Amino acid sequence: GIVGLGYVGLPLSLLFSKRYPTVGYDCNSHRVAELLQADDTTKETDATQLRQALRDGKLTLTDKPNALKDCNVYIVAVPTPVDCNNHPDLEPLIGASRTVGGLLSKGDIVVYESTVYPGVTEDVCVPQLEAESGLVYNVDFFVGYSPERVNPADTEHTVETIVKVTSGSTPEAADFVVRLYNSVLLNGTHKAPSIRVAEA
């Protein structure tokens, strides 16, 4: 499940759908409606590929969070804009964490890709996941962080071709995130020693 279908989340959705049944969710109904017509206003995806993935049933796009309920991996790629004082606005990230938290089951993993400062994943997002799910971090569910490294409109260094930095909340979770991304990337991953290092 991919949460957020902007210039990061949509290409990720297409990439993962080449190998796995993938559900892309965005709370913006207008955005989803455009994408279902293969109209990507960010111009980060190829309309033909998008149309084909939707037609083949490999990719589902929706504005209904409940469509994610059968997922066991969630990748959060929502925006982290800054306000007029250049302070990060974490509300989209907190909202996405609450949405995912309400869907979590035991054994699930949540990977964050949103650009944040060190500590946000574990200090801000994880408490939301725990509160909404009633599950215990690193016992019932696990977390990873893999910073998005996409330059908008860069057709050479795409998410599929870059080396992805990855991390996990336990050694086992970190290894899982590595295997997950390596299954769809062309040039592999670099495993950071901790989530905070990956955020930095």
Backbone bond lengths (Angstrom), bond angles and torsions (degrees), N, CA, C in turn:
res aa  C-N    CA-C-N  psi(-1)  N-CA   C-N-CA  omega(-1)  CA-C   N-CA-C  phi
1 G - - - 1.451 - - 1.517 110.10 -
2 I 1.320 116.67 130.03 1.462 122.26 177.68 1.523 107.82 -110.80
3 V 1.333 116.74 125.01 1.457 121.86 -178.92 1.519 108.38 -105.99
4 G 1.337 115.91 111.46 1.464 121.76 -175.89 1.512 109.69 106.47
5 L 1.327 117.17 116.83 1.470 121.50 -175.39 1.518 111.42 -116.24
6 G 1.322 116.02 46.03 1.459 121.05 175.92 1.521 111.02 -88.46
7 Y 1.335 116.01 -151.92 1.464 119.47 -175.10 1.523 112.83 -70.04
8 V 1.335 117.56 -13.78 1.463 122.00 175.03 1.531 110.30 -97.71
9 G 1.315 117.21 -51.76 1.451 121.31 -172.52 1.511 114.92 -68.16
10 L 1.330 117.63 -37.37 1.462 118.81 -178.20 1.533 112.17 -66.28
11 P 1.347 119.22 -49.37 1.470 118.19 176.07 1.531 112.58 -59.47
12 L 1.337 116.86 -36.46 1.464 120.28 176.09 1.523 110.75 -61.42
13 S 1.324 116.40 -43.67 1.459 120.89 179.06 1.522 111.06 -58.74
14 L 1.318 115.95 -46.37 1.465 120.26 179.06 1.521 111.18 -63.25
15 L 1.331 116.15 -42.12 1.466 120.58 -178.42 1.527 110.94 -62.93
16 F 1.322 117.32 -49.55 1.459 120.04 -178.38 1.520 112.05 -68.50
17 S 1.334 116.76 -29.12 1.472 118.98 -179.08 1.530 112.23 -69.82
18 K 1.330 117.11 -13.88 1.465 119.30 174.98 1.528 111.12 -67.00
19 R 1.348 115.57 -22.76 1.463 120.35 -175.24 1.510 115.21 -122.83
20 Y 1.341 116.29 -26.59 1.466 120.55 -174.23 1.530 110.32 -133.19
21 P 1.339 116.85 150.18 1.472 118.01 169.13 1.525 107.69 -60.64
22 T 1.306 117.85 125.65 1.463 122.36 -171.69 1.518 110.82 -128.76
23 V 1.332 115.24 135.26 1.460 121.37 175.59 1.519 107.54 -114.39
24 G 1.322 116.62 122.05 1.459 121.82 175.61 1.519 109.28 -103.42
25 Y 1.336 115.64 126.67 1.469 120.39 -177.52 1.528 110.24 -120.47
26 D 1.327 115.52 139.12 1.458 121.57 172.30 1.525 107.41 -143.54
27 C 1.333 117.02 139.11 1.472 120.10 -179.53 1.522 112.11 -75.56
28 N 1.337 117.03 -10.66 1.460 121.72 179.35 1.532 109.56 -86.32
29 S 1.317 116.04 100.41 1.468 121.08 -176.03 1.526 112.25 -61.17
30 H 1.325 116.50 -35.84 1.466 120.36 179.55 1.519 110.74 -64.36
31 R 1.325 116.67 -42.55 1.466 121.73 177.95 1.532 110.49 -60.83
32 V 1.305 116.54 -46.17 1.463 120.41 -179.60 1.526 110.40 -63.09
33 A 1.323 117.13 -42.58 1.465 120.66 -180.00 1.532 110.83 -60.47
34 E 1.343 116.41 -41.13 1.472 120.14 177.14 1.524 110.92 -62.78
35 L 1.322 116.01 -45.16 1.460 120.05 -177.25 1.519 112.01 -65.63
36 L 1.316 116.89 -33.28 1.460 119.74 177.82 1.527 111.61 -67.00
37 Q 1.332 115.71 -17.48 1.467 121.25 173.29 1.529 111.15 -97.47
38 A 1.346 115.59 11.82 1.473 123.01 -179.60 1.522 111.89 62.79
39 D 1.321 116.55 31.42 1.462 122.19 178.40 1.530 108.78 -109.19
40 D 1.332 116.34 100.23 1.456 121.77 179.89 1.522 108.63 -101.89
41 T 1.313 116.75 104.09 1.470 120.63 -177.12 1.521 112.34 -68.65
42 T 1.337 118.44 -17.37 1.470 119.95 176.53 1.528 111.21 -77.77
43 K 1.327 116.74 -16.37 1.474 123.28 -179.75 1.533 112.08 62.23
44 E 1.338 116.50 25.61 1.468 120.56 -179.77 1.527 112.08 -90.53
45 T 1.321 116.80 -12.45 1.467 119.53 -179.24 1.519 110.21 -126.97
46 D 1.312 114.15 157.03 1.456 121.42 178.55 1.532 109.12 -85.91
47 A 1.317 116.61 127.32 1.468 120.90 -175.95 1.522 111.71 -59.03
48 T 1.319 116.98 -37.79 1.464 120.26 -179.45 1.518 111.05 -65.15
49 Q 1.348 116.42 -44.06 1.465 120.20 178.91 1.526 110.97 -64.58
50 L 1.323 115.86 -41.64 1.456 120.36 179.89 1.527 110.63 -63.22
51 R 1.313 115.65 -46.30 1.467 120.73 179.91 1.529 110.64 -61.21
52 Q 1.338 115.98 -41.34 1.469 120.65 -179.33 1.526 111.72 -65.66
53 A 1.330 116.84 -43.79 1.469 120.77 179.97 1.524 110.88 -62.86
54 L 1.323 116.54 -39.74 1.464 120.66 178.10 1.522 110.88 -68.04
55 R 1.325 116.29 -41.77 1.473 121.13 -178.61 1.529 110.87 -66.03
56 D 1.341 116.16 -39.26 1.464 120.42 -178.03 1.530 112.47 -74.23
57 G 1.322 117.06 -10.99 1.454 120.33 -179.78 1.515 113.84 79.46
58 K 1.327 117.05 8.40 1.472 120.51 179.45 1.523 111.36 -77.12
59 L 1.331 114.89 -25.39 1.456 120.92 -177.58 1.525 109.53 -125.78
60 T 1.321 115.18 128.55 1.456 121.83 174.20 1.514 108.10 -114.56
61 L 1.315 117.71 129.53 1.459 122.23 177.25 1.517 108.45 -114.69
62 T 1.333 116.08 136.17 1.460 119.21 -173.24 1.527 112.06 -153.15
63 D 1.330 115.09 157.90 1.467 120.46 171.54 1.525 110.03 -109.53
64 K 1.341 116.32 13.82 1.465 121.88 -179.82 1.526 109.57 -109.87
65 P 1.332 117.88 109.80 1.466 120.22 -175.40 1.522 113.57 -59.14
66 N 1.334 117.68 -27.96 1.459 120.01 -178.46 1.524 112.47 -64.05
67 A 1.336 116.97 -18.44 1.464 120.61 178.08 1.525 111.54 -66.55
68 L 1.347 116.47 -15.16 1.465 121.16 179.46 1.526 112.90 -87.53
69 K 1.327 118.30 -3.63 1.471 120.80 -166.86 1.517 113.93 -61.95
70 D 1.326 119.25 -23.88 1.462 120.60 -179.77 1.527 113.00 -92.52
71 C 1.316 117.46 1.26 1.465 120.42 178.91 1.527 110.14 -74.51
72 N 1.327 116.22 152.78 1.463 119.93 173.82 1.523 112.13 -119.84
73 V 1.319 116.61 -6.46 1.462 122.45 172.07 1.525 107.21 -128.45
74 Y 1.316 115.68 129.69 1.467 121.75 178.55 1.516 108.34 -120.23
75 I 1.321 116.85 129.19 1.459 121.44 175.43 1.521 107.67 -114.99
76 V 1.324 115.90 119.24 1.464 121.65 -176.17 1.523 108.80 -98.30
77 A 1.322 115.51 119.03 1.470 121.60 -177.73 1.529 109.64 -133.83
78 V 1.321 115.17 54.26 1.465 119.95 179.28 1.524 109.78 -92.38
79 P 1.328 118.15 159.57 1.467 120.47 -178.50 1.528 112.26 -69.99
80 T 1.315 115.29 151.43 1.473 121.36 170.96 1.536 106.98 -125.95
81 P 1.321 115.49 78.98 1.472 119.57 -178.31 1.528 111.23 -71.36
82 V 1.317 115.92 168.39 1.463 120.35 174.62 1.523 108.82 -111.35
83 D 1.337 115.29 152.00 1.457 119.35 179.21 1.525 110.46 -86.57
84 C 1.332 117.34 -172.11 1.466 121.38 -175.74 1.529 111.88 -65.33
85 N 1.326 117.16 -17.38 1.470 121.36 177.36 1.526 112.32 -100.17
86 N 1.332 115.82 13.41 1.462 122.61 -178.86 1.523 113.45 62.90
87 H 1.334 116.94 26.40 1.461 120.91 173.31 1.527 108.16 -93.62
88 P 1.339 117.55 138.37 1.469 118.93 -178.71 1.525 112.18 -66.48
89 D 1.311 115.58 137.27 1.458 122.30 176.24 1.532 106.80 -95.49
90 L 1.314 116.51 106.03 1.460 121.19 -176.01 1.532 113.05 -90.24
91 E 1.334 116.99 2.90 1.465 119.25 -176.98 1.535 113.73 -58.22
92 P 1.350 119.56 -43.90 1.468 117.67 177.45 1.534 112.14 -60.14
93 L 1.316 116.42 -37.34 1.463 121.45 180.00 1.529 111.18 -69.13
94 I 1.314 116.12 -41.49 1.469 120.71 177.89 1.527 109.76 -65.16
95 G 1.327 116.82 -43.47 1.460 120.74 178.23 1.516 112.21 -61.76
96 A 1.330 116.40 -42.84 1.467 120.36 178.81 1.525 110.51 -65.24
97 S 1.332 116.99 -38.24 1.468 120.53 178.87 1.523 110.46 -65.08
98 R 1.316 117.09 -39.17 1.466 120.08 177.26 1.526 110.79 -64.61
99 T 1.320 116.30 -42.44 1.462 120.49 178.80 1.518 110.57 -60.32
100 V 1.331 116.59 -50.06 1.467 120.71 -179.59 1.527 110.58 -64.93
101 G 1.332 116.89 -40.94 1.458 120.43 179.72 1.514 112.34 -56.96
102 G 1.316 116.48 -35.96 1.454 120.28 179.29 1.513 114.06 -71.07
103 L 1.330 116.85 -9.83 1.459 122.02 -177.59 1.524 113.51 -111.96
104 L 1.331 117.21 -10.98 1.466 121.67 -171.97 1.521 112.87 -63.57
105 S 1.330 114.52 143.01 1.457 122.74 171.32 1.527 108.53 -122.86
106 K 1.311 116.23 165.10 1.463 120.36 179.45 1.523 110.58 -59.33
107 G 1.324 115.57 135.07 1.454 121.70 178.83 1.511 114.34 91.88
108 D 1.337 117.94 -8.60 1.467 121.14 -179.15 1.528 110.98 -70.28
109 I 1.327 114.77 158.96 1.464 120.96 175.62 1.522 109.46 -130.36
110 V 1.326 115.85 139.48 1.466 122.46 179.41 1.520 107.25 -117.83
111 V 1.321 116.51 122.80 1.466 122.02 179.12 1.517 108.02 -110.89
112 Y 1.308 116.33 125.52 1.464 121.12 178.26 1.521 109.57 -96.86
113 E 1.340 115.15 136.97 1.466 121.27 175.10 1.521 111.61 -118.87
114 S 1.316 117.79 -12.08 1.459 120.97 -178.34 1.527 110.63 -60.02
115 T 1.320 116.15 142.77 1.456 121.07 -179.39 1.523 110.17 -71.92
116 V 1.334 115.85 121.01 1.466 121.03 -177.73 1.528 110.11 -140.42
117 Y 1.322 115.67 169.14 1.468 119.94 172.61 1.528 108.46 -89.55
118 P 1.331 117.86 159.34 1.464 120.30 -176.51 1.523 112.76 -56.46
119 G 1.320 115.45 131.89 1.453 122.19 178.10 1.518 114.45 106.45
120 V 1.319 118.23 -18.96 1.470 120.40 -174.30 1.531 111.63 -63.84
121 T 1.328 117.05 -43.79 1.467 119.18 -176.69 1.523 111.02 -57.21
122 E 1.329 116.62 -51.22 1.468 119.79 -174.39 1.528 113.46 -84.26
123 D 1.333 117.09 -30.18 1.469 119.50 -175.59 1.524 113.78 -91.54
124 V 1.326 117.35 -26.23 1.471 121.47 -177.30 1.526 111.38 -110.58
125 C 1.333 117.13 -48.68 1.471 120.28 -173.68 1.521 113.02 -77.87
126 V 1.331 116.92 -46.23 1.465 119.88 -176.25 1.530 112.40 -58.57
127 P 1.354 119.67 -43.59 1.473 117.92 177.41 1.528 113.36 -58.24
128 Q 1.332 117.36 -33.87 1.467 120.42 176.66 1.533 110.48 -66.49
129 L 1.333 115.89 -42.48 1.464 119.83 178.98 1.519 110.85 -61.81
130 E 1.337 116.01 -44.07 1.466 120.02 -179.97 1.526 111.41 -64.91
131 A 1.333 116.07 -44.39 1.467 119.97 -176.37 1.520 111.46 -63.68
132 E 1.330 116.73 -41.69 1.469 119.79 -176.50 1.521 112.70 -77.54
133 S 1.325 116.95 -31.06 1.471 120.31 -174.52 1.522 113.23 -93.72
134 G 1.339 116.61 -26.32 1.456 119.83 -172.10 1.519 112.19 74.53
135 L 1.331 116.97 9.23 1.458 122.57 -179.90 1.527 110.52 -97.53
136 V 1.334 115.87 163.11 1.461 121.67 -176.38 1.525 109.96 -105.18
137 Y 1.324 114.74 128.44 1.469 122.97 179.19 1.523 110.64 -60.31
138 N 1.321 115.65 134.74 1.464 124.97 178.94 1.522 113.75 64.71
139 V 1.333 116.39 9.80 1.463 122.10 170.17 1.524 108.68 -119.37
140 D 1.327 115.19 -54.42 1.468 121.10 -178.03 1.524 113.00 -98.48
141 F 1.315 117.64 -30.23 1.468 121.52 178.66 1.523 108.61 -144.37
142 F 1.330 115.35 164.19 1.458 120.98 -173.71 1.528 109.51 -134.38
143 V 1.314 115.28 163.32 1.464 120.48 -174.25 1.528 109.68 -133.47
144 G 1.304 115.16 148.38 1.458 121.49 173.21 1.517 109.05 -132.85
145 Y 1.325 115.67 166.88 1.462 120.85 173.67 1.527 108.33 -139.55
146 S 1.320 115.25 132.06 1.460 121.86 177.01 1.518 107.58 -140.76
147 P 1.332 117.00 101.93 1.467 118.93 -174.22 1.529 112.55 -60.57
148 E 1.322 115.15 134.85 1.469 118.65 174.88 1.517 107.66 -68.81
149 R 1.325 115.94 135.33 1.461 120.39 -177.63 1.520 109.93 -128.58
150 V 1.319 115.47 39.22 1.463 120.55 -176.76 1.519 109.86 -96.09
151 N 1.316 115.79 131.89 1.459 121.19 171.38 1.521 107.42 -95.17
152 P 1.329 118.01 116.18 1.461 119.01 -179.60 1.524 112.00 -52.31
153 A 1.324 115.54 136.03 1.474 124.55 178.05 1.521 113.38 73.31
154 D 1.340 119.09 5.40 1.460 122.34 176.57 1.520 108.08 -87.53
155 T 1.326 116.60 106.31 1.461 120.47 -176.58 1.524 112.81 -87.03
156 E 1.329 116.83 -7.50 1.461 120.27 -179.96 1.526 111.61 -89.92
157 H 1.338 116.64 -45.46 1.468 121.43 -178.17 1.527 108.72 -102.00
158 T 1.324 115.79 77.39 1.462 121.33 -178.34 1.521 109.91 -89.00
159 V 1.328 116.48 171.38 1.467 120.13 179.29 1.525 110.66 -59.66
160 E 1.316 117.53 -29.98 1.462 120.49 -178.64 1.525 112.45 -73.96
161 T 1.334 117.76 -26.94 1.466 120.00 -172.28 1.528 114.74 -103.70
162 I 1.335 118.46 -16.38 1.455 119.32 -179.58 1.531 110.03 -78.14
163 V 1.336 116.05 164.30 1.458 121.35 170.33 1.530 106.83 -86.50
164 K 1.330 116.71 121.38 1.462 121.12 -177.09 1.525 110.29 -89.78
165 V 1.313 116.35 131.75 1.454 121.63 169.92 1.525 107.30 -80.04
166 T 1.327 116.96 132.84 1.462 120.92 -178.72 1.523 110.37 -131.95
167 S 1.328 115.38 163.27 1.464 121.24 176.81 1.514 108.65 -163.26
168 G 1.341 115.94 166.45 1.448 120.29 177.97 1.511 111.30 -148.91
169 S 1.324 115.72 161.46 1.462 121.15 -174.58 1.525 112.99 -77.59
170 T 1.321 117.87 -16.10 1.461 123.33 171.43 1.523 106.72 -136.63
171 P 1.330 118.95 163.24 1.471 119.13 176.90 1.528 112.22 -56.44
172 E 1.331 116.78 -38.82 1.462 120.12 179.79 1.524 111.13 -67.32
173 A 1.336 116.91 -41.31 1.464 120.40 177.79 1.527 110.37 -64.31
174 A 1.334 116.43 -40.73 1.464 120.12 178.74 1.520 110.86 -61.08
175 D 1.325 116.80 -41.48 1.467 120.35 179.10 1.531 110.78 -66.91
176 F 1.328 116.54 -38.03 1.462 120.10 177.74 1.525 110.70 -62.06
177 V 1.342 116.73 -44.99 1.472 120.58 -179.49 1.521 110.26 -62.38
178 V 1.333 116.93 -40.39 1.466 120.79 176.89 1.529 110.05 -59.39
179 R 1.327 116.58 -49.09 1.475 119.86 -178.66 1.527 111.07 -62.94
180 L 1.323 116.30 -40.34 1.466 120.50 -179.62 1.528 111.25 -60.06
181 Y 1.327 116.40 -52.54 1.459 119.22 -177.77 1.528 111.85 -69.90
182 N 1.331 117.24 -37.56 1.462 118.91 178.89 1.520 112.35 -63.90
183 S 1.330 117.25 -21.56 1.461 119.80 -179.51 1.527 112.60 -73.14
184 V 1.343 117.03 -14.06 1.466 119.48 -178.63 1.533 113.48 -125.25
185 L 1.320 118.12 -12.17 1.464 120.98 -177.28 1.520 111.66 -91.40
186 L 1.319 115.69 153.15 1.459 120.60 178.33 1.519 112.38 -88.23
187 N 1.330 117.73 -31.43 1.464 120.69 -173.95 1.522 114.31 -116.97
188 G 1.327 116.38 14.59 1.451 120.04 169.19 1.512 116.04 78.97
189 T 1.336 113.52 -164.84 1.454 121.32 -172.08 1.523 110.96 -132.14
190 H 1.325 114.69 166.04 1.469 122.17 169.92 1.523 106.47 -125.93
191 K 1.335 116.20 116.94 1.459 120.09 -176.39 1.531 110.32 -85.01
192 A 1.334 116.21 116.44 1.460 121.62 176.29 1.521 108.99 -78.14
193 P 1.347 117.68 153.45 1.464 120.45 -176.55 1.526 114.49 -71.05
194 S 1.318 117.82 -16.80 1.465 120.48 179.19 1.518 109.25 -158.40
195 I 1.332 114.92 165.88 1.461 120.29 176.22 1.524 110.37 -61.73
196 R 1.324 117.30 -43.24 1.471 120.32 -178.14 1.529 111.58 -62.49
197 V 1.312 116.90 -38.24 1.475 119.57 177.00 1.524 109.76 -64.66
198 A 1.326 116.60 -43.21 1.464 119.96 178.96 1.532 111.09 -62.76
199 E 1.330 116.61 -38.89 1.469 120.18 177.79 1.528 110.34 -63.97
200 A 1.311 115.72 -39.82 1.479 119.90 -179.41 1.520 111.44 -67.24
